[in-house]
Amino acid sequence: MTDFEKEILDHHKQLQSYALHLTHDSYLAEELLQDTILRLLSKVDKYEDRQKFGKWAGVIMHRSFCNSLRENNEARTRAFIVGYDEGVGEPALSVADNSTLYGYTDIMAAIHSLPPDVARLLCLRAEGYKYEEIAAKLGIPLGTVKSRLLVAKAMLKKVLDT
């Protein structure tokens, strides 16, 4: 075992905790941890002994997490990080304020506790459908979609806060 691999093992628990902190989901945290370890191993030539390994690995994990959010709509939805609608400037599906991120299981349980038509609307939005696409899919006017989503988000936030 190389010194670099030993560093990875020594910092495994710290990285695992940080991954869980970022994702709020044990399955996603494990995926992020594995991805980070692979990236660390591929960047062994860029590591300098004078750097603090934990901090360096944490930066790589954070960048990997941010990249996965940009690239993977499902991960963004599951982590419920705020995304912005093109040309509208409002959150796509945001139930989080600046200090709270809800886990995937919490969000899904809350959505399923809402009336079915509200849950369907939120699920379509969370899946990345634009307002226009939702309106066409449900056969309702665009303005109705926007107003119903506003009410649905408030209902979801209320359920999560209780």
VOTI-500990 format. One record per atom (N, C-alpha, C): x negated, z, y negated; atom name; residue in three letters. Coordinates in steps of 0.2 Angstrom, whole numbers. Layout:
N
+-------+-------+-------+------+------+
:    xx :    zz :    yy : name : resn :
+-------+-------+-------+------+------+
:     X :     Z :     Y :   CA :  ALA :
...
+-------+-------+-------+------+------+
//
This chain:
162
+-------+-------+-------+------+------+
:    xx :    zz :    yy : name : resn :
+-------+-------+-------+------+------+
:    -4 :     0 :     6 :    N :  MET :
:     0 :     0 :     0 :   CA :  MET :
:    -4 :     0 :    -6 :    C :  MET :
:    -3 :    -5 :   -11 :    N :  THR :
:    -7 :    -5 :   -17 :   CA :  THR :
:    -5 :     1 :   -22 :    C :  THR :
:    -9 :     2 :   -27 :    N :  ASP :
:    -8 :     7 :   -32 :   CA :  ASP :
:    -1 :     5 :   -36 :    C :  ASP :
:     0 :    -2 :   -37 :    N :  PHE :
:     6 :    -4 :   -40 :   CA :  PHE :
:    12 :    -3 :   -36 :    C :  PHE :
:    12 :    -4 :   -30 :    N :  GLU :
:    18 :    -2 :   -25 :   CA :  GLU :
:    19 :     5 :   -25 :    C :  GLU :
:    14 :     9 :   -26 :    N :  LYS :
:    14 :    17 :   -26 :   CA :  LYS :
:    18 :    19 :   -32 :    C :  LYS :
:    16 :    15 :   -38 :    N :  GLU :
:    19 :    17 :   -44 :   CA :  GLU :
:    27 :    15 :   -44 :    C :  GLU :
:    29 :    10 :   -41 :    N :  ILE :
:    36 :     8 :   -40 :   CA :  ILE :
:    39 :    14 :   -36 :    C :  ILE :
:    36 :    16 :   -30 :    N :  LEU :
:    39 :    21 :   -26 :   CA :  LEU :
:    40 :    28 :   -30 :    C :  LEU :
:    35 :    29 :   -34 :    N :  ASP :
:    35 :    35 :   -38 :   CA :  ASP :
:    40 :    36 :   -43 :    C :  ASP :
:    42 :    30 :   -46 :    N :  HIS :
:    47 :    29 :   -51 :   CA :  HIS :
:    54 :    27 :   -49 :    C :  HIS :
:    55 :    26 :   -42 :    N :  HIS :
:    61 :    24 :   -39 :   CA :  HIS :
:    67 :    28 :   -41 :    C :  HIS :
:    67 :    34 :   -41 :    N :  LYS :
:    72 :    39 :   -43 :   CA :  LYS :
:    74 :    38 :   -50 :    C :  LYS :
:    69 :    38 :   -55 :    N :  GLN :
:    70 :    37 :   -62 :   CA :  GLN :
:    73 :    30 :   -63 :    C :  GLN :
:    71 :    25 :   -60 :    N :  LEU :
:    74 :    18 :   -61 :   CA :  LEU :
:    81 :    18 :   -58 :    C :  LEU :
:    82 :    21 :   -52 :    N :  GLN :
:    89 :    21 :   -50 :   CA :  GLN :
:    94 :    25 :   -54 :    C :  GLN :
:    92 :    30 :   -57 :    N :  SER :
:    96 :    34 :   -62 :   CA :  SER :
:    97 :    29 :   -68 :    C :  SER :
:    92 :    26 :   -71 :    N :  TYR :
:    93 :    22 :   -76 :   CA :  TYR :
:    98 :    16 :   -75 :    C :  TYR :
:    97 :    13 :   -69 :    N :  ALA :
:   102 :     8 :   -67 :   CA :  ALA :
:   109 :    10 :   -67 :    C :  ALA :
:   110 :    16 :   -64 :    N :  LEU :
:   117 :    19 :   -64 :   CA :  LEU :
:   119 :    20 :   -71 :    C :  LEU :
:   115 :    22 :   -75 :    N :  HIS :
:   117 :    24 :   -82 :   CA :  HIS :
:   119 :    17 :   -86 :    C :  HIS :
:   115 :    12 :   -84 :    N :  LEU :
:   117 :     5 :   -87 :   CA :  LEU :
:   123 :     2 :   -85 :    C :  LEU :
:   125 :     3 :   -78 :    N :  THR :
:   130 :    -1 :   -75 :   CA :  THR :
:   136 :     3 :   -74 :    C :  THR :
:   136 :    10 :   -73 :    N :  HIS :
:   141 :    14 :   -72 :   CA :  HIS :
:   145 :    12 :   -66 :    C :  HIS :
:   141 :     9 :   -61 :    N :  ASP :
:   144 :     7 :   -55 :   CA :  ASP :
:   138 :     7 :   -49 :    C :  ASP :
:   139 :    11 :   -44 :    N :  SER :
:   134 :    12 :   -39 :   CA :  SER :
:   132 :     5 :   -36 :    C :  SER :
:   136 :     1 :   -34 :    N :  TYR :
:   135 :    -6 :   -31 :   CA :  TYR :
:   131 :   -10 :   -36 :    C :  TYR :
:   133 :   -10 :   -42 :    N :  LEU :
:   129 :   -14 :   -47 :   CA :  LEU :
:   122 :   -11 :   -49 :    C :  LEU :
:   122 :    -5 :   -49 :    N :  ALA :
:   116 :    -1 :   -50 :   CA :  ALA :
:   111 :    -3 :   -44 :    C :  ALA :
:   113 :    -3 :   -38 :    N :  GLU :
:   108 :    -5 :   -33 :   CA :  GLU :
:   106 :   -12 :   -33 :    C :  GLU :
:   110 :   -17 :   -35 :    N :  GLU :
:   108 :   -24 :   -36 :   CA :  GLU :
:   103 :   -24 :   -42 :    C :  GLU :
:   105 :   -20 :   -47 :    N :  LEU :
:   100 :   -21 :   -53 :   CA :  LEU :
:    93 :   -18 :   -51 :    C :  LEU :
:    93 :   -12 :   -47 :    N :  LEU :
:    87 :    -9 :   -45 :   CA :  LEU :
:    83 :   -14 :   -41 :    C :  LEU :
:    86 :   -17 :   -36 :    N :  GLN :
:    83 :   -22 :   -32 :   CA :  GLN :
:    80 :   -28 :   -36 :    C :  GLN :
:    84 :   -31 :   -40 :    N :  ASP :
:    82 :   -36 :   -45 :   CA :  ASP :
:    76 :   -34 :   -49 :    C :  ASP :
:    76 :   -28 :   -51 :    N :  THR :
:    70 :   -25 :   -56 :   CA :  THR :
:    64 :   -25 :   -51 :    C :  THR :
:    65 :   -22 :   -45 :    N :  ILE :
:    59 :   -21 :   -41 :   CA :  ILE :
:    56 :   -28 :   -40 :    C :  ILE :
:    60 :   -33 :   -38 :    N :  LEU :
:    57 :   -40 :   -37 :   CA :  LEU :
:    54 :   -43 :   -43 :    C :  LEU :
:    57 :   -41 :   -49 :    N :  ARG :
:    54 :   -44 :   -55 :   CA :  ARG :
:    47 :   -40 :   -56 :    C :  ARG :
:    47 :   -33 :   -55 :    N :  LEU :
:    41 :   -30 :   -56 :   CA :  LEU :
:    35 :   -32 :   -51 :    C :  LEU :
:    37 :   -34 :   -45 :    N :  LEU :
:    32 :   -36 :   -40 :   CA :  LEU :
:    30 :   -43 :   -42 :    C :  LEU :
:    34 :   -47 :   -46 :    N :  SER :
:    32 :   -54 :   -48 :   CA :  SER :
:    28 :   -54 :   -54 :    C :  SER :
:    28 :   -48 :   -58 :    N :  LYS :
:    24 :   -47 :   -64 :   CA :  LYS :
:    18 :   -42 :   -63 :    C :  LYS :
:    16 :   -41 :   -57 :    N :  VAL :
:    10 :   -37 :   -56 :   CA :  VAL :
:     4 :   -39 :   -60 :    C :  VAL :
:     3 :   -45 :   -61 :    N :  ASP :
:    -3 :   -47 :   -65 :   CA :  ASP :
:    -2 :   -46 :   -72 :    C :  ASP :
:     4 :   -45 :   -75 :    N :  LYS :
:     5 :   -43 :   -82 :   CA :  LYS :
:     4 :   -36 :   -83 :    C :  LYS :
:     4 :   -32 :   -78 :    N :  TYR :
:     4 :   -24 :   -79 :   CA :  TYR :
:    -3 :   -22 :   -81 :    C :  TYR :
:    -4 :   -18 :   -86 :    N :  GLU :
:   -11 :   -15 :   -87 :   CA :  GLU :
:   -10 :    -8 :   -86 :    C :  GLU :
:   -16 :    -5 :   -83 :    N :  ASP :
:   -16 :     2 :   -81 :   CA :  ASP :
:   -15 :     7 :   -87 :    C :  ASP :
:   -16 :     4 :   -93 :    N :  ARG :
:   -16 :     9 :   -99 :   CA :  ARG :
:    -8 :    10 :  -101 :    C :  ARG :
:    -4 :     5 :   -99 :    N :  GLN :
:     3 :     6 :  -100 :   CA :  GLN :
:     6 :    11 :   -96 :    C :  GLN :
:    12 :    14 :   -99 :    N :  LYS :
:    15 :    19 :   -95 :   CA :  LYS :
:    20 :    15 :   -91 :    C :  LYS :
:    19 :    16 :   -84 :    N :  PHE :
:    23 :    12 :   -79 :   CA :  PHE :
:    31 :    13 :   -80 :    C :  PHE :
:    33 :    19 :   -81 :    N :  GLY :
:    40 :    20 :   -81 :   CA :  GLY :
:    43 :    17 :   -87 :    C :  GLY :
:    40 :    17 :   -93 :    N :  LYS :
:    43 :    14 :   -99 :   CA :  LYS :
:    43 :     6 :   -98 :    C :  LYS :
:    37 :     3 :   -95 :    N :  TRP :
:    37 :    -4 :   -94 :   CA :  TRP :
:    42 :    -6 :   -89 :    C :  TRP :
:    43 :    -3 :   -84 :    N :  ALA :
:    48 :    -4 :   -79 :   CA :  ALA :
:    55 :    -4 :   -82 :    C :  ALA :
:    56 :     1 :   -86 :    N :  GLY :
:    63 :     2 :   -89 :   CA :  GLY :
:    64 :    -4 :   -94 :    C :  GLY :
:    59 :    -6 :   -97 :    N :  VAL :
:    61 :   -12 :  -102 :   CA :  VAL :
:    62 :   -18 :   -97 :    C :  VAL :
:    59 :   -19 :   -92 :    N :  ILE :
:    60 :   -25 :   -87 :   CA :  ILE :
:    68 :   -24 :   -85 :    C :  ILE :
:    69 :   -18 :   -83 :    N :  MET :
:    76 :   -17 :   -80 :   CA :  MET :
:    81 :   -18 :   -85 :    C :  MET :
:    80 :   -16 :   -91 :    N :  HIS :
:    85 :   -17 :   -97 :   CA :  HIS :
:    86 :   -24 :   -98 :    C :  HIS :
:    80 :   -28 :   -99 :    N :  ARG :
:    81 :   -35 :  -100 :   CA :  ARG :
:    84 :   -39 :   -94 :    C :  ARG :
:    83 :   -37 :   -88 :    N :  SER :
:    86 :   -40 :   -82 :   CA :  SER :
:    94 :   -38 :   -83 :    C :  SER :
:    96 :   -32 :   -85 :    N :  PHE :
:   103 :   -31 :   -85 :   CA :  PHE :
:   106 :   -35 :   -91 :    C :  PHE :
:   103 :   -35 :   -97 :    N :  CYS :
:   106 :   -39 :  -102 :   CA :  CYS :
:   106 :   -47 :  -100 :    C :  CYS :
:   101 :   -49 :   -97 :    N :  ASN :
:   102 :   -56 :   -94 :   CA :  ASN :
:   107 :   -57 :   -89 :    C :  ASN :
:   108 :   -53 :   -85 :    N :  SER :
:   114 :   -53 :   -80 :   CA :  SER :
:   120 :   -53 :   -83 :    C :  SER :
:   121 :   -49 :   -89 :    N :  LEU :
:   127 :   -49 :   -92 :   CA :  LEU :
:   129 :   -56 :   -96 :    C :  LEU :
:   124 :   -59 :   -99 :    N :  ARG :
:   125 :   -65 :  -102 :   CA :  ARG :
:   126 :   -71 :   -97 :    C :  ARG :
:   123 :   -70 :   -91 :    N :  GLU :
:   123 :   -76 :   -86 :   CA :  GLU :
:   129 :   -75 :   -81 :    C :  GLU :
:   132 :   -69 :   -81 :    N :  ASN :
:   137 :   -68 :   -75 :   CA :  ASN :
:   143 :   -64 :   -78 :    C :  ASN :
:   148 :   -68 :   -79 :    N :  ASN :
:   154 :   -66 :   -82 :   CA :  ASN :
:   157 :   -60 :   -78 :    C :  ASN :
:   157 :   -60 :   -71 :    N :  GLU :
:   159 :   -55 :   -67 :   CA :  GLU :
:   156 :   -48 :   -69 :    C :  GLU :
:   149 :   -49 :   -69 :    N :  ALA :
:   145 :   -42 :   -71 :   CA :  ALA :
:   147 :   -40 :   -77 :    C :  ALA :
:   148 :   -44 :   -82 :    N :  ARG :
:   150 :   -42 :   -89 :   CA :  ARG :
:   157 :   -39 :   -89 :    C :  ARG :
:   162 :   -42 :   -85 :    N :  THR :
:   168 :   -39 :   -84 :   CA :  THR :
:   168 :   -32 :   -81 :    C :  THR :
:   164 :   -32 :   -75 :    N :  ARG :
:   164 :   -26 :   -71 :   CA :  ARG :
:   161 :   -20 :   -75 :    C :  ARG :
:   156 :   -22 :   -79 :    N :  ALA :
:   152 :   -16 :   -83 :   CA :  ALA :
:   156 :   -15 :   -90 :    C :  ALA :
:   161 :   -19 :   -91 :    N :  PHE :
:   165 :   -18 :   -97 :   CA :  PHE :
:   161 :   -17 :  -104 :    C :  PHE :
:   156 :   -22 :  -104 :    N :  ILE :
:   152 :   -22 :  -111 :   CA :  ILE :
:   156 :   -27 :  -115 :    C :  ILE :
:   157 :   -26 :  -121 :    N :  VAL :
:   161 :   -30 :  -126 :   CA :  VAL :
:   158 :   -37 :  -127 :    C :  VAL :
:   162 :   -42 :  -126 :    N :  GLY :
:   160 :   -49 :  -127 :   CA :  GLY :
:   165 :   -51 :  -133 :    C :  GLY :
:   162 :   -56 :  -136 :    N :  TYR :
:   166 :   -59 :  -142 :   CA :  TYR :
:   169 :   -66 :  -141 :    C :  TYR :
:   175 :   -67 :  -143 :    N :  ASP :
:   178 :   -73 :  -142 :   CA :  ASP :
:   176 :   -78 :  -147 :    C :  ASP :
:   175 :   -84 :  -145 :    N :  GLU :
:   172 :   -89 :  -149 :   CA :  GLU :
:   177 :   -91 :  -155 :    C :  GLU :
:   175 :   -90 :  -161 :    N :  GLY :
:   179 :   -92 :  -167 :   CA :  GLY :
:   184 :   -87 :  -169 :    C :  GLY :
:   185 :   -81 :  -165 :    N :  VAL :
:   190 :   -76 :  -167 :   CA :  VAL :
:   186 :   -70 :  -169 :    C :  VAL :
:   181 :   -68 :  -167 :    N :  GLY :
:   177 :   -63 :  -169 :   CA :  GLY :
:   180 :   -56 :  -167 :    C :  GLY :
:   183 :   -56 :  -161 :    N :  GLU :
:   186 :   -50 :  -159 :   CA :  GLU :
:   184 :   -49 :  -152 :    C :  GLU :
:   184 :   -43 :  -149 :    N :  PRO :
:   182 :   -42 :  -142 :   CA :  PRO :
:   186 :   -45 :  -137 :    C :  PRO :
:   183 :   -48 :  -132 :    N :  ALA :
:   187 :   -52 :  -127 :   CA :  ALA :
:   191 :   -46 :  -123 :    C :  ALA :
:   188 :   -41 :  -120 :    N :  LEU :
:   192 :   -36 :  -117 :   CA :  LEU :
:   188 :   -30 :  -118 :    C :  LEU :
:   189 :   -26 :  -123 :    N :  SER :
:   185 :   -20 :  -125 :   CA :  SER :
:   190 :   -14 :  -125 :    C :  SER :
:   188 :   -10 :  -121 :    N :  VAL :
:   192 :    -3 :  -121 :   CA :  VAL :
:   187 :     2 :  -122 :    C :  VAL :
:   181 :     0 :  -124 :    N :  ALA :
:   175 :     5 :  -125 :   CA :  ALA :
:   174 :     6 :  -132 :    C :  ALA :
:   173 :    12 :  -135 :    N :  ASP :
:   171 :    13 :  -141 :   CA :  ASP :
:   163 :    13 :  -141 :    C :  ASP :
:   160 :    15 :  -146 :    N :  ASN :
:   153 :    15 :  -146 :   CA :  ASN :
:   149 :    20 :  -142 :    C :  ASN :
:   153 :    25 :  -140 :    N :  SER :
:   150 :    30 :  -136 :   CA :  SER :
:   152 :    31 :  -128 :    C :  SER :
:   157 :    27 :  -127 :    N :  THR :
:   160 :    27 :  -120 :   CA :  THR :
:   160 :    20 :  -117 :    C :  THR :
:   158 :    20 :  -111 :    N :  LEU :
:   159 :    14 :  -106 :   CA :  LEU :
:   162 :    17 :  -100 :    C :  LEU :
:   167 :    13 :   -98 :    N :  TYR :
:   171 :    15 :   -92 :   CA :  TYR :
:   168 :    11 :   -86 :    C :  TYR :
:   168 :    15 :   -80 :    N :  GLY :
:   166 :    11 :   -74 :   CA :  GLY :
:   171 :     6 :   -72 :    C :  GLY :
:   169 :     2 :   -67 :    N :  TYR :
:   174 :    -3 :   -65 :   CA :  TYR :
:   180 :     0 :   -61 :    C :  TYR :
:   178 :     5 :   -57 :    N :  THR :
:   184 :     8 :   -53 :   CA :  THR :
:   189 :    11 :   -58 :    C :  THR :
:   186 :    15 :   -63 :    N :  ASP :
:   191 :    18 :   -68 :   CA :  ASP :
:   195 :    12 :   -71 :    C :  ASP :
:   192 :     7 :   -73 :    N :  ILE :
:   196 :     2 :   -77 :   CA :  ILE :
:   201 :    -1 :   -72 :    C :  ILE :
:   199 :    -3 :   -66 :    N :  MET :
:   204 :    -6 :   -61 :   CA :  MET :
:   210 :    -2 :   -59 :    C :  MET :
:   208 :     5 :   -58 :    N :  ALA :
:   214 :     9 :   -57 :   CA :  ALA :
:   218 :    10 :   -63 :    C :  ALA :
:   216 :    10 :   -69 :    N :  ALA :
:   220 :    10 :   -75 :   CA :  ALA :
:   224 :     4 :   -76 :    C :  ALA :
:   221 :    -2 :   -75 :    N :  ILE :
:   225 :    -8 :   -75 :   CA :  ILE :
:   230 :    -8 :   -70 :    C :  ILE :
:   229 :    -6 :   -64 :    N :  HIS :
:   234 :    -6 :   -59 :   CA :  HIS :
:   240 :    -1 :   -60 :    C :  HIS :
:   239 :     4 :   -64 :    N :  SER :
:   244 :     8 :   -66 :   CA :  SER :
:   249 :     6 :   -71 :    C :  SER :
:   247 :     0 :   -74 :    N :  LEU :
:   251 :    -3 :   -79 :   CA :  LEU :
:   256 :    -7 :   -76 :    C :  LEU :
:   261 :    -9 :   -80 :    N :  PRO :
:   266 :   -14 :   -78 :   CA :  PRO :
:   263 :   -20 :   -75 :    C :  PRO :
:   266 :   -24 :   -70 :    N :  PRO :
:   262 :   -30 :   -67 :   CA :  PRO :
:   261 :   -35 :   -72 :    C :  PRO :
:   266 :   -37 :   -77 :    N :  ASP :
:   264 :   -42 :   -82 :   CA :  ASP :
:   259 :   -40 :   -87 :    C :  ASP :
:   258 :   -34 :   -89 :    N :  VAL :
:   253 :   -32 :   -93 :   CA :  VAL :
:   246 :   -32 :   -89 :    C :  VAL :
:   246 :   -30 :   -83 :    N :  ALA :
:   240 :   -30 :   -79 :   CA :  ALA :
:   238 :   -37 :   -78 :    C :  ALA :
:   242 :   -42 :   -77 :    N :  ARG :
:   240 :   -49 :   -76 :   CA :  ARG :
:   237 :   -52 :   -82 :    C :  ARG :
:   240 :   -50 :   -88 :    N :  LEU :
:   237 :   -52 :   -94 :   CA :  LEU :
:   230 :   -50 :   -95 :    C :  LEU :
:   229 :   -43 :   -94 :    N :  LEU :
:   223 :   -40 :   -95 :   CA :  LEU :
:   218 :   -43 :   -90 :    C :  LEU :
:   220 :   -44 :   -83 :    N :  CYS :
:   215 :   -47 :   -78 :   CA :  CYS :
:   213 :   -54 :   -80 :    C :  CYS :
:   218 :   -58 :   -83 :    N :  LEU :
:   216 :   -65 :   -85 :   CA :  LEU :
:   211 :   -65 :   -90 :    C :  LEU :
:   212 :   -61 :   -95 :    N :  ARG :
:   207 :   -60 :  -101 :   CA :  ARG :
:   201 :   -58 :   -98 :    C :  ARG :
:   201 :   -53 :   -94 :    N :  ALA :
:   194 :   -50 :   -91 :   CA :  ALA :
:   190 :   -55 :   -87 :    C :  ALA :
:   194 :   -60 :   -84 :    N :  GLU :
:   191 :   -65 :   -80 :   CA :  GLU :
:   188 :   -70 :   -85 :    C :  GLU :
:   189 :   -70 :   -91 :    N :  GLY :
:   186 :   -74 :   -96 :   CA :  GLY :
:   190 :   -80 :   -98 :    C :  GLY :
:   196 :   -80 :   -97 :    N :  TYR :
:   201 :   -85 :   -99 :   CA :  TYR :
:   202 :   -84 :  -107 :    C :  TYR :
:   202 :   -90 :  -111 :    N :  LYS :
:   203 :   -90 :  -118 :   CA :  LYS :
:   210 :   -89 :  -119 :    C :  LYS :
:   212 :   -87 :  -125 :    N :  TYR :
:   219 :   -86 :  -127 :   CA :  TYR :
:   223 :   -92 :  -125 :    C :  TYR :
:   221 :   -98 :  -127 :    N :  GLU :
:   224 :  -104 :  -126 :   CA :  GLU :
:   226 :  -105 :  -119 :    C :  GLU :
:   221 :  -104 :  -115 :    N :  GLU :
:   221 :  -105 :  -107 :   CA :  GLU :
:   226 :  -100 :  -104 :    C :  GLU :
:   226 :   -94 :  -107 :    N :  ILE :
:   231 :   -89 :  -104 :   CA :  ILE :
:   238 :   -91 :  -106 :    C :  ILE :
:   239 :   -94 :  -112 :    N :  ALA :
:   246 :   -96 :  -115 :   CA :  ALA :
:   248 :  -102 :  -110 :    C :  ALA :
:   244 :  -107 :  -109 :    N :  ALA :
:   246 :  -112 :  -105 :   CA :  ALA :
:   247 :  -110 :   -98 :    C :  ALA :
:   243 :  -106 :   -95 :    N :  LYS :
:   244 :  -103 :   -88 :   CA :  LYS :
:   251 :   -99 :   -87 :    C :  LYS :
:   253 :   -95 :   -92 :    N :  LEU :
:   259 :   -91 :   -92 :   CA :  LEU :
:   265 :   -95 :   -95 :    C :  LEU :
:   263 :  -100 :   -99 :    N :  GLY :
:   269 :  -104 :  -102 :   CA :  GLY :
:   272 :  -100 :  -107 :    C :  GLY :
:   268 :   -97 :  -111 :    N :  ILE :
:   271 :   -93 :  -117 :   CA :  ILE :
:   267 :   -95 :  -123 :    C :  ILE :
:   269 :   -94 :  -129 :    N :  PRO :
:   266 :   -96 :  -135 :   CA :  PRO :
:   259 :   -92 :  -136 :    C :  PRO :
:   254 :   -95 :  -140 :    N :  LEU :
:   248 :   -92 :  -141 :   CA :  LEU :
:   249 :   -86 :  -145 :    C :  LEU :
:   253 :   -86 :  -150 :    N :  GLY :
:   254 :   -80 :  -154 :   CA :  GLY :
:   256 :   -74 :  -150 :    C :  GLY :
:   261 :   -75 :  -145 :    N :  THR :
:   263 :   -70 :  -140 :   CA :  THR :
:   258 :   -68 :  -136 :    C :  THR :
:   253 :   -72 :  -134 :    N :  VAL :
:   248 :   -70 :  -129 :   CA :  VAL :
:   243 :   -65 :  -134 :    C :  VAL :
:   242 :   -67 :  -140 :    N :  LYS :
:   238 :   -62 :  -144 :   CA :  LYS :
:   241 :   -55 :  -145 :    C :  LYS :
:   247 :   -55 :  -147 :    N :  SER :
:   251 :   -49 :  -148 :   CA :  SER :
:   251 :   -45 :  -142 :    C :  SER :
:   253 :   -48 :  -136 :    N :  ARG :
:   254 :   -44 :  -130 :   CA :  ARG :
:   247 :   -42 :  -128 :    C :  ARG :
:   242 :   -45 :  -129 :    N :  LEU :
:   235 :   -43 :  -127 :   CA :  LEU :
:   233 :   -37 :  -131 :    C :  LEU :
:   235 :   -37 :  -138 :    N :  LEU :
:   234 :   -31 :  -142 :   CA :  LEU :
:   237 :   -25 :  -139 :    C :  LEU :
:   243 :   -26 :  -138 :    N :  VAL :
:   247 :   -20 :  -135 :   CA :  VAL :
:   245 :   -18 :  -128 :    C :  VAL :
:   243 :   -23 :  -124 :    N :  ALA :
:   240 :   -21 :  -117 :   CA :  ALA :
:   234 :   -17 :  -118 :    C :  ALA :
:   229 :   -19 :  -122 :    N :  LYS :
:   223 :   -16 :  -123 :   CA :  LYS :
:   224 :    -9 :  -125 :    C :  LYS :
:   229 :    -8 :  -130 :    N :  ALA :
:   231 :    -1 :  -132 :   CA :  ALA :
:   233 :     3 :  -126 :    C :  ALA :
:   238 :     0 :  -122 :    N :  MET :
:   240 :     4 :  -116 :   CA :  MET :
:   235 :     6 :  -112 :    C :  MET :
:   230 :     1 :  -111 :    N :  LEU :
:   225 :     2 :  -106 :   CA :  LEU :
:   220 :     8 :  -109 :    C :  LEU :
:   219 :     8 :  -115 :    N :  LYS :
:   215 :    13 :  -118 :   CA :  LYS :
:   218 :    20 :  -118 :    C :  LYS :
:   225 :    20 :  -119 :    N :  LYS :
:   228 :    26 :  -118 :   CA :  LYS :
:   228 :    29 :  -111 :    C :  LYS :
:   229 :    25 :  -106 :    N :  VAL :
:   228 :    27 :   -99 :   CA :  VAL :
:   221 :    30 :   -97 :    C :  VAL :
:   216 :    26 :  -100 :    N :  LEU :
:   209 :    28 :   -99 :   CA :  LEU :
:   208 :    35 :  -102 :    C :  LEU :
:   210 :    36 :  -108 :    N :  ASP :
:   209 :    42 :  -112 :   CA :  ASP :
:   213 :    48 :  -109 :    C :  ASP :
:   217 :    47 :  -104 :    N :  THR :
:   221 :    53 :  -102 :   CA :  THR :
:   218 :    56 :   -95 :    C :  THR :
+-------+-------+-------+------+------+
//
